[in-house]
Amino acid sequence: NAFLILSGLAAVLVCIEFKRIGADVYMFRYTEPRIFYMQLGALAQYMGLGAMIAYARALCAPGWRVRLGYLALTALCVLAVYFTLQNSRWVYTAVGLIVITFVFSRRLFATLCVLSLPLIPVAISVFNHIQAVKGTRDLNRFTVWQDMLRVWEKRPVLGVGPGNAWSYDQVFTNLPVYLRNLASDGLGVAHNGVLQVLVEVGPLGVFCYYAFAIIVAIMAVRLYRRSRSPEKRADRILALICLGLICGSVAADPVSGIFFLPPSQIGGWNDLPRVMSTWIMFGCLIYKDQLWRTARRMAHVIHRRGVVVTPAPDGAMALQPR
C-alpha cells in the first residue's frame, strides 16, 4: 500500500513538473528535474513498481469499479515513466506488465497483442526519434562497457572486489577527456548490472546473480499456484507483482545496473533506497514461501507420529487421529 500510494503521488508530481516547465518527452530527462530530494531515475523506478502493483490488483479486483480505479492508477504511473525518458525503466515496466498479463491470462495476453498491432508504427517512430535525440549519450555507454571488460581481464576469476571497479576504471577508461572526472559525471560504473557483478566478483557472482533470479521466479510461480482461492487473493497479487518485478529487473538491469545491487563505490548509497524497494517485495515473497515450506515439514513430522494429515494447497493442515 505504501509503495502504491508513494508511486501514485510521484507520478502526479512528475506530470505536474513536466507540464510546468513546458517540456517534451525528448528533453525532460536532461533538465535534471528533482522532486524533493529524489532524482528522476529513482522516481521512474518507483513508478514502474507502482504500475505493477496497481495492475496486479486491477486484474484480481473483485468488482469493476475497483478494477477501473486501479487501471487508471496504472495508466498514470506508465505515463509518468514514459515522460522520464529513462529507457531502462521503460523496459523494466513494460516487461513486468507483459509478464503479469501472460501469467494471469493467456487469452487476455493474446487479445492485447492483437489490439496493439496498429500501434507498432507509432512505437517505431517514437523509438527512432528518441535514438536520434540521445545520439552520442548511448555511445558513451558502449565505451564504458568496453572499459569494464578491460578491467575484468586483469582479474578474470575472482574479479577486482566489490566497489573496486570505480577505482580501476579511472585508470583504464577511454571516455572523452571532458567525461573523465568520474567522481562528478557518474560514469565510473558499468551501467550494466551483470557486467558490474562480473568485474567485481567474477563468473561465480554472475552465476549467483541469475540463480537468485530463477529461485525468486520459482517461488512466485509456486505462490501463484497455491493462491487460486478467493480468500488468497492477496497472495496471488503478491505473486504476480514479484513475477513482473523479477522479470522486468532482469531485462532492464543490463542497461542500467541499479535494480538488484547498487554500485559500491563512494556515493553509491544514494541508489540504495530504490534498490531496497525491490528487495522488500522479494522479502515478502520469501517469507510466504518459508511459511509454506515450514508447514509442509511439520505435516510430514506429524504424519510420522501417528496423525493423518491432509495438507491444503496453501500449506494449512487438516489433522485427524488414526
C-alpha positions as CSV (number, residue, x, y, z in Angstrom):
1,N,0.0,0.0,0.0
2,A,2.8,2.4,0.9
3,F,4.6,1.8,-2.4
4,L,1.4,2.2,-4.4
5,I,0.5,5.5,-2.7
6,L,4.0,6.9,-3.0
7,S,4.3,5.9,-6.6
8,G,1.0,7.4,-7.4
9,L,2.0,10.7,-5.7
10,A,5.3,10.6,-7.6
11,A,3.5,10.1,-10.9
12,V,1.3,13.1,-10.2
13,L,4.2,15.3,-9.3
14,V,6.2,14.2,-12.4
15,C,3.3,15.0,-14.7
16,I,2.9,18.4,-13.0
17,E,6.6,19.2,-13.3
18,F,6.6,18.1,-16.9
19,K,3.8,20.5,-17.7
20,R,5.2,23.3,-15.6
21,I,8.5,23.6,-17.4
22,G,6.8,23.1,-20.8
23,A,9.0,20.1,-21.6
24,D,8.6,17.4,-24.2
25,V,9.5,13.8,-23.7
26,Y,12.7,14.1,-25.7
27,M,14.4,16.7,-23.3
28,F,12.6,16.4,-19.9
29,R,15.2,14.0,-18.6
30,Y,18.1,16.3,-19.5
31,T,16.7,19.2,-17.4
32,E,17.7,17.0,-14.4
33,P,14.4,17.7,-12.5
34,R,14.2,16.7,-8.9
35,I,11.2,16.3,-6.7
36,F,12.2,17.0,-3.2
37,Y,15.5,15.0,-2.9
38,M,14.8,12.3,-5.4
39,Q,16.2,12.1,-8.9
40,L,14.2,11.3,-12.0
41,G,15.7,7.9,-12.4
42,A,14.7,6.9,-8.8
43,L,11.2,8.2,-9.3
44,A,10.9,6.3,-12.6
45,Q,11.8,3.0,-10.8
46,Y,9.3,3.6,-8.0
47,M,6.6,4.5,-10.5
48,G,7.3,1.3,-12.5
49,L,6.9,-0.7,-9.4
50,G,3.7,1.2,-8.6
51,A,2.3,0.4,-12.1
52,M,2.9,-3.4,-11.5
53,I,1.2,-3.2,-8.1
54,A,-1.8,-1.3,-9.4
55,Y,-2.1,-3.6,-12.5
56,A,-1.9,-6.8,-10.5
57,R,-4.6,-5.5,-8.1
58,A,-6.7,-4.5,-11.1
59,L,-6.6,-8.0,-12.6
60,C,-7.6,-9.6,-9.3
61,A,-10.1,-6.9,-8.3
62,P,-13.5,-8.2,-7.0
63,G,-15.5,-5.6,-8.9
64,W,-15.4,-3.4,-12.0
65,R,-15.3,-0.1,-10.1
66,V,-12.3,-1.1,-8.1
67,R,-10.7,-2.5,-11.2
68,L,-11.2,0.7,-13.2
69,G,-9.6,2.7,-10.4
70,Y,-6.5,0.6,-10.3
71,L,-6.3,0.6,-14.1
72,A,-6.4,4.4,-14.0
73,L,-3.6,4.4,-11.5
74,T,-1.6,2.0,-13.7
75,A,-2.0,4.3,-16.7
76,L,-0.9,7.3,-14.7
77,C,2.3,5.6,-13.5
78,V,3.1,4.3,-17.0
79,L,2.5,7.8,-18.5
80,A,4.8,9.3,-15.9
81,V,7.5,6.7,-16.6
82,Y,7.2,7.5,-20.3
83,F,7.8,11.2,-19.6
84,T,11.1,10.4,-17.8
85,L,12.9,9.2,-20.9
86,Q,14.6,6.5,-18.7
87,N,15.0,3.7,-21.3
88,S,15.9,1.1,-18.7
89,R,12.7,1.9,-16.7
90,W,10.7,1.7,-19.8
91,V,12.0,-1.9,-20.3
92,Y,11.5,-2.7,-16.6
93,T,7.9,-1.5,-16.6
94,A,6.9,-2.9,-20.0
95,V,8.4,-6.4,-19.3
96,G,6.9,-6.5,-15.9
97,L,3.4,-5.7,-17.1
98,I,3.7,-8.1,-20.0
99,V,4.7,-11.0,-17.8
100,I,1.9,-10.3,-15.3
101,T,-0.6,-10.3,-18.1
102,F,0.7,-13.5,-19.6
103,V,0.7,-15.4,-16.3
104,F,-2.7,-14.2,-15.3
105,S,-4.5,-15.0,-18.6
106,R,-3.1,-16.2,-21.9
107,R,-6.4,-15.2,-23.6
108,L,-6.1,-11.6,-22.2
109,F,-2.4,-11.5,-23.3
110,A,-3.3,-12.6,-26.9
111,T,-6.2,-10.1,-27.1
112,L,-4.0,-7.2,-26.0
113,C,-1.3,-8.3,-28.5
114,V,-3.8,-8.2,-31.3
115,L,-5.2,-4.8,-30.2
116,S,-1.7,-3.3,-30.0
117,L,-0.7,-4.2,-33.6
118,P,-1.9,-0.9,-35.1
119,L,0.3,0.9,-32.6
120,I,3.6,-0.7,-33.9
121,P,4.3,2.0,-36.5
122,V,3.8,4.7,-33.8
123,A,6.2,2.9,-31.4
124,I,8.8,2.6,-34.1
125,S,8.6,6.3,-35.0
126,V,9.0,7.3,-31.3
127,F,11.9,4.9,-30.9
128,N,13.7,6.3,-33.9
129,H,13.1,9.9,-32.8
130,I,14.5,9.1,-29.3
131,Q,17.6,7.4,-30.7
132,A,18.2,10.5,-32.8
133,V,17.9,12.8,-29.8
134,K,20.0,10.7,-27.5
135,G,22.8,10.4,-30.1
136,T,26.3,10.1,-28.5
137,R,25.0,9.6,-25.0
138,D,24.3,5.9,-25.6
139,L,27.7,5.6,-27.4
140,N,29.4,6.7,-24.2
141,R,27.7,3.7,-22.5
142,F,29.2,1.3,-25.0
143,T,32.6,2.9,-24.2
144,V,32.0,2.3,-20.5
145,W,31.2,-1.4,-21.2
146,Q,34.4,-1.8,-23.1
147,D,36.4,-0.2,-20.3
148,M,34.8,-2.6,-17.8
149,L,35.8,-5.6,-19.9
150,R,39.4,-4.4,-19.9
151,V,39.2,-4.1,-16.1
152,W,37.8,-7.6,-15.9
153,E,40.7,-9.0,-17.9
154,K,43.0,-8.1,-15.1
155,R,41.2,-10.3,-12.6
156,P,39.1,-12.7,-14.7
157,V,38.4,-15.4,-12.0
158,L,37.5,-13.6,-8.7
159,G,37.1,-10.1,-10.0
160,V,38.6,-6.9,-8.6
161,G,36.5,-6.9,-5.5
162,P,33.2,-5.2,-4.5
163,G,33.3,-1.5,-5.1
164,N,36.8,-1.5,-6.8
165,A,35.6,-1.3,-10.4
166,W,35.3,2.5,-10.0
167,S,39.0,2.8,-8.9
168,Y,40.2,0.6,-11.8
169,D,38.1,2.4,-14.3
170,Q,39.8,5.7,-13.6
171,V,43.0,4.2,-15.0
172,F,41.5,2.2,-17.9
173,T,38.8,4.5,-19.1
174,N,38.7,5.5,-22.8
175,L,36.0,8.1,-22.3
176,P,36.5,11.6,-23.8
177,V,38.6,13.9,-21.7
178,Y,35.7,16.1,-20.6
179,L,34.0,13.0,-19.1
180,R,36.9,11.5,-17.2
181,N,36.1,13.2,-13.9
182,L,34.3,10.1,-12.8
183,A,33.6,11.5,-9.3
184,S,31.2,14.0,-10.9
185,D,29.8,12.5,-14.1
186,G,28.8,9.1,-12.6
187,L,30.3,7.1,-15.5
188,G,32.8,5.2,-13.3
189,V,30.4,2.2,-13.1
190,A,29.4,-0.4,-15.6
191,H,25.8,0.9,-16.2
192,N,25.1,-2.8,-16.6
193,G,24.3,-4.9,-13.5
194,V,25.6,-8.2,-15.0
195,L,28.8,-6.7,-16.1
196,Q,29.3,-4.9,-12.8
197,V,29.0,-8.2,-11.0
198,L,31.3,-9.9,-13.4
199,V,34.0,-7.2,-13.0
200,E,33.8,-7.1,-9.2
201,V,33.2,-10.8,-8.2
202,G,33.8,-12.8,-11.3
203,P,31.9,-15.6,-13.1
204,L,30.7,-17.1,-9.8
205,G,29.0,-13.8,-9.0
206,V,27.2,-13.9,-12.3
207,F,26.0,-17.4,-11.6
208,C,24.7,-16.4,-8.2
209,Y,23.0,-13.4,-9.8
210,Y,21.0,-15.5,-12.2
211,A,20.4,-18.3,-9.8
212,F,18.8,-15.9,-7.4
213,A,16.5,-14.6,-10.1
214,I,15.5,-18.1,-11.1
215,I,14.8,-19.0,-7.4
216,V,12.6,-15.9,-6.9
217,A,10.7,-16.7,-10.1
218,I,10.1,-20.3,-9.0
219,M,8.8,-19.1,-5.6
220,A,6.5,-16.6,-7.2
221,V,5.1,-19.3,-9.5
222,R,4.5,-21.7,-6.6
223,L,2.8,-19.0,-4.6
224,Y,0.6,-18.1,-7.5
225,R,-0.5,-21.7,-8.0
226,R,-1.2,-22.1,-4.2
227,S,-3.4,-19.0,-4.2
228,R,-6.3,-19.8,-6.6
229,S,-9.0,-19.5,-3.9
230,P,-10.7,-16.1,-3.4
231,E,-9.5,-15.8,0.2
232,K,-5.9,-16.0,-1.0
233,R,-6.3,-13.0,-3.3
234,A,-3.6,-11.0,-1.5
235,D,-1.0,-13.8,-2.0
236,R,-2.0,-14.1,-5.7
237,I,-1.4,-10.4,-6.1
238,L,2.0,-10.6,-4.4
239,A,3.0,-13.5,-6.7
240,L,2.0,-11.6,-9.8
241,I,3.9,-8.4,-8.7
242,C,7.1,-10.4,-7.8
243,L,7.0,-12.3,-11.2
244,G,6.7,-9.0,-13.1
245,L,9.3,-7.4,-10.8
246,I,11.9,-10.1,-11.2
247,C,11.5,-10.4,-15.0
248,G,11.4,-6.7,-15.5
249,S,14.5,-6.2,-13.4
250,V,16.5,-8.9,-15.1
251,A,15.6,-7.5,-18.5
252,A,16.5,-3.9,-17.6
253,D,19.5,-4.4,-15.4
254,P,21.9,-5.0,-18.3
255,V,21.3,-1.4,-19.5
256,S,21.2,0.3,-16.0
257,G,22.7,-1.7,-13.1
258,I,20.5,-0.3,-10.3
259,F,17.8,-2.9,-9.9
260,F,19.4,-5.5,-7.7
261,L,22.7,-4.2,-6.3
262,P,23.7,-0.5,-6.2
263,P,27.3,0.3,-7.2
264,S,29.5,0.0,-4.1
265,Q,31.9,3.0,-4.7
266,I,31.7,6.2,-2.7
267,G,28.3,7.8,-3.3
268,G,26.7,4.5,-4.3
269,W,24.5,4.7,-1.2
270,N,22.4,7.3,-3.0
271,D,21.0,4.5,-5.1
272,L,20.2,2.2,-2.1
273,P,16.6,3.4,-1.4
274,R,15.4,2.4,-4.9
275,V,17.1,-1.0,-4.7
276,M,15.6,-1.6,-1.2
277,S,12.1,-1.3,-2.7
278,T,12.9,-4.3,-4.9
279,W,14.3,-6.3,-2.0
280,I,11.4,-5.6,0.3
281,M,9.0,-7.1,-2.3
282,F,11.2,-10.1,-2.7
283,G,11.4,-10.4,1.1
284,C,7.6,-10.6,1.4
285,L,7.7,-13.4,-1.2
286,I,10.5,-15.3,0.5
287,Y,8.6,-15.1,3.8
288,K,5.5,-16.5,2.3
289,D,7.5,-19.4,0.8
290,Q,9.2,-20.1,4.1
291,L,5.8,-20.3,5.9
292,W,4.6,-22.8,3.3
293,R,7.7,-25.0,3.4
294,T,7.7,-25.0,7.2
295,A,4.0,-26.1,7.2
296,R,4.9,-28.9,4.8
297,R,7.8,-30.1,7.0
298,M,5.5,-30.1,10.1
299,A,2.9,-32.0,8.3
300,H,5.4,-34.7,7.4
301,V,6.6,-35.0,11.1
302,I,3.1,-35.1,12.4
303,H,2.1,-37.8,9.9
304,R,5.1,-40.0,11.0
305,R,3.9,-39.7,14.7
306,G,0.6,-41.2,14.0
307,V,-1.7,-38.5,12.8
308,V,-3.3,-38.5,9.4
309,V,-2.5,-35.1,7.7
310,T,-4.3,-33.6,4.7
311,P,-2.1,-30.7,3.6
312,A,-4.1,-27.9,1.8
313,P,-2.6,-26.2,-1.3
314,D,-1.8,-23.1,0.8
315,G,0.2,-25.1,3.4
316,A,-2.6,-25.4,6.0
317,M,-3.2,-28.8,7.6
318,A,-6.3,-30.8,8.5
319,L,-5.4,-33.2,11.3
320,Q,-7.2,-36.4,12.1
321,P,-6.1,-39.2,14.6
322,R,-5.5,-42.6,13.0
